[in-house]
Amino acid sequence: MPVADRDRFLAEEELSLRHLTHYLGAYDKYLIVPAGREIRRDGFSTLTVPRKFVGSPAAHGNMMMWRPLYRHFRRYEYLFLYHLDSLVFSGDLLTWCQAGYDYIGAPWLPCPETPWVTEPGVGNGGCTLFRVPTIRHVLRVRHRREPLTWVLDCLGRNMPRLTPIYSVIDRVHRRWPRALLERVLAHRARALDPARYGTASDHFWSLQARRYVPSFRVASVDEALGFAFEAAPRECFERNGRRLPFGCHAWEKFDRAFWEPFLLRD
């Protein structure tokens, strides 16, 4: 569970935590916190990550392409990523692990609430199940086949900060690093073409991972609706046979009134 770079949880985050501990309290749980922060919670271990991975959706997306994150969880078969704008409604996590998918998240559905979605897909990264060995394999293949992606995945968000370093090198007439930087930035523009894939890591796992490992299994939209809802929860509820999903993401943002009867209050 990634946490924000502040000292306390907001009221709605406490509600999200209550759902998590009520339904999934028996599982190993980790807070992912930025370096320099002392955030503790009973029942949770703490995983500290560089601060560059906290503070924006782009920073978080970079973290989800960072191989050491998954190396930390290598003794697990599955990793359930739970943002603090998510909820869970059952303890059926093991059932979803046994479904055999490498990636499953709340589906994207074309609807008035998400006009940027033009066709259904799976799925959002805020309430997501990853198969750890396969995710690590995809990243290894990606970095081996396209070495510049290793630079993108490790340092990509900080490319502008490297420019002064290359300026100094330029002044002493060693120009090849500047050419390397330009190649990296050009590759980044191609690799993250929003017209094709969007710019978030969940688009990578949903749409690009099969380019590197063709056997990578992403759940279908219908199957993923049983796992989680995001936008248009009333439509999702009907499509899911009028059943609640295992969880949801962005419940406050998309039709909070739908979720109110199912919230665990004090």
N, C-alpha and C positions, 0 to 999 in steps of 0.2 A: 504494500500500500504506500504509494508516494505521498509525502506530506509537504505542505507549503512551507516557505521559508519565514515562519513566524513562530511565536512562543506558545500559542495556544490554539486549540481547535474551536471553530465556530459552532454555533448551536446546531446548525443543520449537519455539520460534519460529525458532531456527537451522535446525532440520530443515525447517520450512516454507519458509524462505529458500533452502535447498539445492534443494528441488524446483523452486522458481520459477526460479532461475538455471540449473539444469540443463536444463529443458525450454523456457524462454522467455527465455534469456539474450540473444538477438539483438534483442529488442524494447526500446524506450525504457521505462525504469522510474523511478518516482518514489516517494520516501518522503514521506508527508504527516505533517508534524511540527508540534507546537504551538509558537507563538511563544515565544522565550526558550530553546529547547532547541537544542543543537548536536549533531545526530545525523547521522553520515555513514556511507556504505557504498559500497565500490567498485562501480562499475557502475550506481549510482543517482543521479539528480538529486534535489534536495530542494525540496519545495513547503511553505512555511510558512503555517499557517492560525491564526486567532485561538484562544486557549486555550479559549474557550467551546465549541469543537467537539470537545474531547478530555476523556475522563475517565468517560464513562458511555454506555450505549446511546442514551439520549435525546439527549445532546450529539452523538454521531455521526450520529444520524438527522437532526438539524437541519442538519448539514453537508451531507448528501446532498440537502437542499432549498435549498441556498445557491447562487444563480446564479453568483457569481464563481468557484466551484469549477469549473464546467463551462466558463466563459469562459476559464479558464486553459488548458483542453485543447481549445480551439476549432479548432486546426489538425489535430486527429485526428478521424477518423470514429467510432471506437469507443474506449471506456474500459473496461478490465478492472479491476474492484475486487477486491483480494485481501487479505483479512484474514489475520493471522498465526496463525489456527487453521484455515487452509485448506491444501490440497495440490493440485498439478497432476500429471498422469501422462502427458502427451503434449505435443507442440509444435503441436497442431492449432488454435491460437487463430484463425488466419486463416480456417480452415474455418467456424468459428462466426460470425465476422464476416460471411462471405459468405452465411450462412443468412438474413439479412435481417430479423432481429428487432430491435426497439427496446429490449427488456428480456428478459433471461433469467437465471435463478438456480436454485439447488438447489430442487427441488419440496418443498412441504409435503405430507406424507402422513399420514392418520389412522393412528396406531399407538400401542401402549402407551407408547412413549418420549415421545410428544407428545400427551397426552390433550386438550390445548386445541385441536388441529386437528380440525375436524369434517368437512371436505371437502377433497379435493386442490386444490392451487393452486401457482402459480409466482410468485415464489419468493424464497428467502432472499437478503438483501443482502450476505452475507459473502464470497461467491464469485460475482461477478455481472458480466455484460457489458451495458453501456449504449451506445446509439447517441447520440452527443453532440449532433448537430444537433436530433434529435427531442426529447431531454430538455430542451434549452434552449427549444425551441418550446413544449412543454407548460407550463413554468414561466412563460414570457412570457404565454401565454393565461390561465393561472390568475391571475396578478397583475393583468392588465388587466381580466378579467371580475369578479374578487373582490378589490378593492384591499386589503382587510384581511388577505388571505393573505400579502401582501408583508410586512406587519408581523410576522405569525406566523413566516414563513420566515426572516426576518432577525433578529428579536429575541425570538421567542416563548418560548424557554427562560428568558429573563431578565426576563419581565414582572414577577415579584414584586419585582425590584430597582428597578423604576421607581416603585413605590408611594410611597416617601419623597419623590420629586420631585413627584408629584402632590399629596401632603399639603402641601408647601410652597406650591404654587400655590393650593390650596384656601384656605389661610389669608389669601391676598390677594384672595379672592373671584373667582377666575377658575375656574369649575367645569367648563367644557367639556372640559378634558383628562381629568378623572376619568370623565366620561361616555364619552369615547373609549376609555379603558382598559377600562371595563366592557363596551363593545361588542366589543373585541378578545378579551377573555377569554370572553365568551359565544360568539363565533364559533368560537374555538378548541375549546370544549367540543363544539360541533356538528360541526366539521370532523374532529375526532379521536375521534369516538364509537367506543369499542372494540367495542361490540356490532355495529358495521357494518364497521369497517375495521381495528381494532387501532390502535396508536399509533406504529408504526414507519414509517420512510420506505419500507421495502420493501413494506409494505401499500399505501402510496400508489401506487407504480409498478405494482404488480401489479393493483390493484383500482380505483383512482380515475383514473389518467391518461387513460383513454379518455373520461371525462366531459368533458375539455377538448379532446382531440384524438382523435376517434373512430377514426382510422386507426392509432393507436398499437398496435404489434404486440408481444404477449407470447407467448412460446413455450408450446405445449401441455405438459401434464405428461409425456406420453410422450417428446416431443422433448427436454424439459429434463432427463430422466433420463440422456440421453446426455451432457449438459453437466456435471452435478454431482449428487452425492448429499449428503444431510445425515443425518437420522434414519433408522433402520432400514436400514443399508447392505446387509444380506444380502437383504432383500426388494427393495430397489432393484436389486441385482445380478441377481436372477432376472428382474425385470420388464424389465431392459435387455438381455435375451438372454445373461446371464452374461458381460457385458463390463464392464470398468472404464469409468467416465466420464472425461471430460476432466479433471475436478477434483472436489474435495469440500470441505465446510465442516464444522467442529466434529467433526473426526475423533477427537479425544481423548474428547470427551463422549459420542458415540454409537458404542458397540461398537468400541473401539480395537483389540480382538483381530482383528477382520476386516481392518483396514488394515495390521497389522504386517508381513505378507509383502511388502507393496508399498512399504515405506519405504526411502528412500535413506540408508543409513548411511555413515559415514566409510569 
